[in-house]
Amino acid sequence: MADFTSEQKDIKKAAREFAEGVFREVARELDEKEEFDDRIWKKAAELGFLGVFIEEKYGGAGYGYVEQCLIMEEFARVDLGIAHALDSVFFGSQIIQVIGTEEQKQEYLPGVCSGKTRMGMAITEPDAGSDVASITTTAVKEGNEYVITGNKMFITNATVADFLVVLCVTNPNASKKHERLSTIMVETNRPGYEANKLKGKLSLRCSNTGEVTLNNVRVPKKNLLGEEGKGFYNIMEFFNRSRIQVAAFGVGTAQGALDKSIAHVRQRQQFGQPLAAFQIIQAKIADMATLAEAARSLLYRAASKIDDGDVDPALISMAKWYCGEVAVKVADEAIQIHGGYGILQEYDVEHYWRDAKVIEIFEGTKEIEKILIARKILGRY
């Protein structure tokens, strides 16, 4: 893509100023407590940073995924845990905008943009992670309702969301495995919905993650999102948009770790001179900067194609796994450059490595992404 427009640059700057002004001073405390400060969410909504790709008539800014990625890159550049907590409040709105009815869009989207409601996606189960089509949560029709029963695992916003998009088995006897599934919106205040928060995570510690139990939860048929039997394909369409935001997390995390490293090598003295004077350190910084810039180029090429109406799953998968891997590599090198100080919270660099690792795992492991890419190139084998 061409260079960013002046408006996009302003958005990027505003996101940077918000993150630096708000995240930095509370990030370590929220990480240690494994809690989020909802005042940050409310302020982000007030400033218009949430779901900017959502159309204006549904409460969004009417921008695109490039603009949303610019925001999330800058947020993750300071702290991925807070960035993810903010991204997660509209996690799933992507697919509501694509396949939801007009009534559903009007009902569910304005709240997530304005900071009144939080949502999430309930896909993964204890025995169904990368193999999405193997989920066992059922939704049985009774009159004008679906009765949903099952367990979901690693669900973002499990204990704080107002509603979730739940992947369920509605057609167990379908001839094709993928056509067994449907997506249904479930309000979390319905009887039978229970959730427990997961603690002790390596990454994204301030972002809410939990286990969900659905025990005969009844929802009206109008909560069906899209068509029955199309749930698997709905989820793939969702991933084709959400994964690009995960790639933005990777670029931001890598840049944040690089920023810390540059500042450190300029200040830290060894053998009578700054670390920056040593060629081996210069080579490390050059490698880190090149990796981050290559990842950034791939990210915004893929994002701009989505905004142009050309959704390329292979290119999106390339961006997702590569940006995640770059984040891990750059964050690892940042700790190496800091030496012993790198493992101390006080130096504010170890969290980049901890948070980077999850980018290679959630919303499709890098191994799954590579399978998707290979299938696009080689076909199925």
DAJO-V919187 format. One line per field, one symbol per residue. burial: # if it has 24 or more other ideal C-beta (glycine too) atoms within 12 Angstrom, else .. Layout:
burial->???
//
This chain:
burial->#......#..##.###.##..###.###.##....##..##..##.#########..####.######################################...##.#########.#########..#.#.##.######.....##########################......#.#########.#..#.#.##..##############..####..####.###################################.##..#......##....#..##.###.##.##############...############################...#....####################.###.##........
//
